[in-house]
Amino acid sequence: MKKNLLAVAVASVLFAPITAAPAGAAAQASAYAPGGDPVLFVHGYSSSGSYWNTMADRFRADGWPSTHLRQWSYDWRQSNATTARELAAEVDRLLEATGAAKVDIVTHSMGGLSSRHYTKTLGGSGKTDAWVSLGGPNHGTDAANSCYDTSCGEMRIGSSFLAALNSGDETPDGTRHATWWSPCDTFINPDSSVSLSGATNTRTACLGHSALGSDPVVYGQVRDFVNR
């Protein structure tokens, strides 16, 4: 008798109808809400603001106004400290243009270094709600041993720039931090370089370094993170 009752109980769980979430619930959670933060995109080494075309288009499709999506370009050869100062001015311009109190900063590769220098050292945490790093060499990469620009040297494992950036609290209060890393990213070696203490660290599918910014799954996760 007990076996029969157990079988019925198991069957009721296995074959119970699945109740779907109300239609539009996920969309409502991920859609842009009026008054939401503008997004400032920061590209990486040997790149430009056009790297973000696909992701920016997806944000627009989800309701973000074009005025709230800034695909910033800068001189990627210069020191990341110099770029951070220029980024500070760009953040102020975006806040003034939109009337927002804070921005969300979404970065790829080396773009994570200058932007984190901004939030950690230049007072940017008070103006940044969410910070995202896609494939960022946050603790350095072996790939930087073969290039010689100032910015590239700062990406080398053990560089003085990274030592200062990672000293103390890697993710100070005031800004929410998240990273995404791929086990198939051949530019970031080791893979563990991307993750930061105190951040939400996410492993992606097998994606190449450049594909991180255009992958639809990564986009959805980034969108939901900045939209909390």
N, C-alpha and C positions, 0 to 999 in steps of 0.2 A: 504493500500500500504506500509506504514511504517513497519507494522508488518511482511509483506512478505519479505521486504528487510532485516529486522533484523534476520528473520529465516534463510535466505540464508547466511547472514554473519556469524551467529553462526555455521551453518552447515559446512561452508568452513573452520572454525577453528578446529572444532571437528574431521572432517574427512580428513583433509589435510594430505598428505603423510609425514611420518616422515623421515627426512634426517639424515642418520647415519653419524657418524664421519668417515673419511677416514680409511680404514682398516689399522691396524698397528699404528694408531695415538696414542692410549693409550699405546700400547707396547713401542713405541718410547719414550714416556714421562717417562716411568718407567724403561726402560732398563739401564744397567750400561753404562756410557760413559767413554771412555779411559781417564785416569787422574783423575777419581773420587776418593773421599775420601775412605780410608779403614774403615771398621766397627769393633769396639771393643765391644764385648758383655760382660756384667758384670752380673753374676747371683746373686741370693739373698741368704737369710738365709737357712742354711742346704741344700745347693745345690752345683752344680759344673758347669763347662763349658759345659758339655754334655746336660744341660737343653736346650741349643740353637740349638741342632742338626737339628730340623725340620726347624726353621727359616733360619739357615745358608744354608741348602740345597735349600731353595726357593730363597735365594739371588744368589746362584751359578747358579740356573736354569735361572735366569734373567740376567746373564752375569757377575756377580761379580767374579773376580778371587779368588781362594782359598787363595792366598797370601794376599788378602785384607779383609779376614774374620778371626778375632782372637777371639776364644772362651776361654776367660781367666778364670782360676780357682785361688782361693785364700783361705786363712784360714778365714772362715766366723765367727769364734768365737771371733776373735780379734776386737779391736776398729775400727770403720769405719774410724777414722782419720789415723790409721796405714795403713789400706787398701788403703786409698786415696794416701798415699805416695808411696805405691807399684804400684798403678795404674799409677801414674805419670811416673814411670820408664818404665812401660809396654807401655804406649803411646809413649814414646821416642823410644823404641825399634821398635815399629810398624812403626813409621814415618821413622826411619832410613832404615828399611827393604824395605819399599815401595817407598821411595823417595817423599812421599806426604808431604804437608805443614800442613794439619789438618786431624783429625780423626772425625768420627761420633761415638758417644757412645750410645749404646742401652742397657738398663738395665731392670731387672725385680726385683720387690719387694725391698728388702733392698739394692740391688746394686745401686739404685738411690741415696742413701744417701752418700756413699763414693765417688761416681763419681761427685756428685754436690759439695761436699766439695772440691774436686780436682779443679773443674772449678771455684768455687767461691773464694776459699781461697788460693790455691796453684798455681795460675797463669795459670790454665788449659784452661781458656776461650780463650786464644790466640792460643791454639792448637786444639780446639774443634769447629767444624762447627755446628754440630747438636747434641742435647742431648735428649734422649727418656727415659721416665719412664713408664713401664707397671706395674700397680698395686703397685706403690711405697708408702710406709708409710711416705710421705713427711712431714706430720704434726703429725705423731705418730699413733699408733693403740692399741686398748685395748688388742689385742691378745698377745702383748709383755709383758703383766703383768704375764704371766704364764711360762716364760722362764728366765734363769738367766745368760746366757753368757753376756760378756761385750757388744757385738754388739746388743744383744737383748734389753738390758737395754736402749740403746741409741734410740731404736725405740719407747719407751714408750712416751705417750702424756705428754708434759711438761718437758721432759728430758733436761738437760743442753746442750747436743749435738745438739738437734733439735732447741733449743732456739737460739743458736749461728748461726746455719745453716740458719735459717729463718729470722734472724734479717736484717733490711734494705731491700735492693732489693733482692727478692727471685730468680730472673732470670736476672742477670747482662748482660749488653750489651756484644757483642762479640760472643755469642753462641745462636743459635736458640733452644728454649725449647718446648717440647711437652709431654703431659701425656695422658695415656689411663686408664680409670677406669671402673669397672664393677659393676652394681647394685647387682650382685649375688656373689661378692667376700667376702667370710666369714672371710678371714684373715685380711682384712683392714676395721677397724671400728673406726670412721665412714667413709662412702664412700668419703666424702668431703676431706678427708686427702690427697688424691692423687693430686688434682688440685693445680696448682701454679699460683700466680699472675704474669701476663706477659707471660704465656705460652699458647700454643694451647692445650686446654683440651678437650678430646673426651670421650664420654660415649660409651661403647661397648654394644653388645648384652649380654644376661644373661650367662656370662662365669665364671667358677670357677677361683680361683687365679692362679693355675698352667697352666690353659688352655690359658691364655693370650699370652703366647709365641709361641703357635702352631696354633692358630686360623688363617685361611687363610685371612679373612677380615682384621683383625688387621695387619697381615703381609703386605698386600697391602698398607694400610694406612701408616705404618711405612716406608716402602720402598719409597713411593712417597714423604714423608716428608724429609727423609735424602737425597734424590736424587734431591732436588730442586737446 
